[in-house]
Amino acid sequence: MRQIILDTETTGLEWRKGNRVVEIGCVELLERRPSGNNYHQYLKPDCEFEQGAQEVTGLTLEFLADKPDFAQVVDEFLAYIDGAELIIHNAAFDLGFLDNELSLLGDHYGKITDRCTVIDTLKMARERFPGQRNSLDALCRRLGVDNAHRQLHGGLLDAQILGDVYIALTSGQEEIGFGSADDQKTGSAHAQAFDTSRLLPRPRVVATASEREAHEARLAKLRKKAGRAIWDGEPDAVEAVSA
């Protein structure tokens, strides 16, 4: 069985408002084990980032300026995922953006689901843990998946973490960590740290003092109007966004 854990990063939350994909990360599983045949691509968008999106991803237009656009990599990307079972957290989000990218290039590309079947781990988690937070970070904590190396959202890193989460959701604890074939034969397993050196360099965006002041002023207005802001804590109203 060929499965691909897929994650995207985008310039904003809604493709209908003109936002675009800026990063695609994929981890291939063969018989539920990582093959090493991963796919990782940064993309140059033709639009600005929405406010807050850069802080989530750490990406900037300057960093993406020399990267290919989606049209330049579409054939390679589709050939990579063709016929696979895609595993995505909050699949509607990623598929909406990817289908939009395909539609911008012409109807002949169709939709992602014309080529692949899809498993949505967010739906799986909600069925297993109803009423609880089911963002990727929340699931890592609940299922004992190590994500300490995750400082920013990134396509390939999030896909690797999601792979561990998916294995934990669908099988016994002994499979967590993507152990070797020898581990399977001997019945032993151990957590295997993700090699972050495989990630392409990514910039880090730090808010300025004036931006932090503006952010606090905005939160103050929200608290005055609604009594609280979702950033003050508690349930995952932004669960899908942080996934």
N, C-alpha and C positions, 0 to 999 in steps of 0.2 A: 504493500500500500504506500503510495506517495502522497504525503501531506506537506503543506506549506503553511507555516505560521507567518502571517502578514500583518504589517503595521504601516501606517502612513503618518506623516506630519504635514500640516497645511498652513496656509496664511491666515486662516480664520475658521469659524465654526460652520459656515453655511456656503456650500458651493453655488446655490442659487443667487447669492449676492456677489458672485464673481470671484470668490476665493479659489485658490489653486493648490495642488499638491506640490510640496517642496522636498519631500523625502519619502522613499519607499524602502522598507527593510523586510527581507524574507529569510526564513530559516527552513531548510528542507529536512523533513523527517522521512526515513525509509523504514517501514515496519516499526514506527514509533521511536526510532533512534536517529539522532542528528547525523547527516551524511557529510557535512562540511561544505556542501554545494549551496552556499547562501547567495543572496542577491541584495545588493545595497547600492542605492543611487540617490544623490542629491539632484534637485531639479531647479532650474531657473524659472520663476513665475513671471507673468506679465502684469502683476498687480502689487500693491503695497500690502504689508502685513496689517491685520486688524490690531487694535490696541490690546496689548496683553499677550498676543500670540508669540512674539519674539521672546518674551520672558519664559514662556513654557518650553520652547524648543531650543533656545540659545542661538537660533539661526538669524542671519541678517541678509538684506538684499545685496550688500557688498560681498559677503561670503559666497552667495549664490550666483553672482554676476557672470562667472566664467564656467558655470555648470551647464549641461545640455538642457534643452527644454523637453517636454514629454514627447513631442513628435519625433525627436531624434532617438529615443530609446524604446518607443512603443513596441516595435516588432520583437526586440530582444526580450522585453519584459513579458509579453504575451507568450512567446515561445517557452519561457521559463516556467510559467504557471500553467500552461495548457494541459488539461486533463487531470490536474491535481485536485485534492480536497483542501480547500483553503480553511484555515482556522484563524478567526479574527475576533477580537474583543470589541463589542458594539459594531457588528458588521455593517449595519445600515449606514453608519457614518463613512467608513472607508470605501464601501462599494458605491455610495452616492458620489463621492469625489472621483473615484477611478472611472466610473461610468460616464461622468461628465467630461473627464479628460478625453475619453474615447469618442464621445459624441462630437466634441469640438474638432475632431480630425476626420469625421465622416461617418455616416450610418453603416458603412461596410464593416466597421470594427465590432459592431454589436455591443453586448454587455458582458461583464465579467462572468456572470452566471451562465452565459452561453457556452463557456469553455470549462467551467469549474463548478463543483459542488461546494457548499459553504457551511461551516459550523460556526455558530456564534457563541463564544464562551460567556458572554454577558448573560444571554438567555439561559445557558446551562447553570450559571452561578445563581441566578435569581430563582430558578426552580429548586435548587439544592439549599439555598440560604435565603428563603423569602423574608422580606422586611429588613434585611441587613445591608450594609454597604457592600457593594460588589465591584468597586473600581479595581484596577489591576493592583494598585498598592495595597488595598484592603485585603484582596485575596492572597497576596503574598504573605501578609501578616497571619492570616487565618490558616493558611495551608503550610506554613513553615518554609516558604520559598525565599531564598536570600536575594534581596534586591538592594543591598547596601551600596553597590557601585552605581546606582541610578540616581544621578544628581539632576539631570535634565531629561525631558522626553526625547527619545531618539528612535528612529525607525528600526534599526537592526538590533539595538540593545533591548528595546521593548518587545520585539518579536522573540528574542531568546528567552526573556523572562516569561513571556506568555506561554512559550513551549513548556517550561517547567510547571506553570500553573495548569495548563491543559492536562499534562500527564497526571498531576495530583488530583484533578477533578475526575478523571476517567479510569483511574487504576489504583493499585495499592501503593503505599508509601515507598516501597522498595524501588520504584522506578524513578522517583524524583532525583534530579541531579544529572540525568543523562549519562549514566555510567557506561563503561565499556562492555564489549561483548563478553569478555572474560568475567566481568562482574555478574552478568546474567547466568553464566554457566555455574559459577560457584555459589550463587545465591547472595552474594554480598553486594553492597552499594555504598557509595559515598558521594557527598555533594561535590560538584565539580565547578569551580569558579569560572566565570565567563572571561575570556581573554579580550580585555578591552583594547588591546593594541591593534585588533582587527578593525576597529572603528576608524573611519576617516576623521581627520581633525575637524573640530567644530568650535565655532566662536562661543564666547560667553557674554551675554548681555546683562549689565548691572544697572539697575535703576539709579538715576541721579537723585540728589537731595530734593530738587524741585518736583520731580516725578513722584517721589514718595510722599511729599506734602500734598500734592494734588490727589493722590490715591487716598490718603487719610481723610482729606476734605470730602471726597466722594462718599467714602464709607460713613462719615458722620451724617451726611444728608440721608443716606439710606436708613441709618439707624433712627434718625428723627422721624422719617416717614413711616417706616415699617416696624420699628421697635428693635430690630436687629438686622445684621447682614449675614449672609450665608458663610462668610469668611470667619465669623465669630465662633464657628464650630457646629457640631452635630450633623445630622444625616446628609446623605449624598445627593443633594439637589443638583450638584454638578458632577455626579458620578460618571456620566457618559463622557463628559468633557475631559476628565482627568484619566480616563481609561487609556 
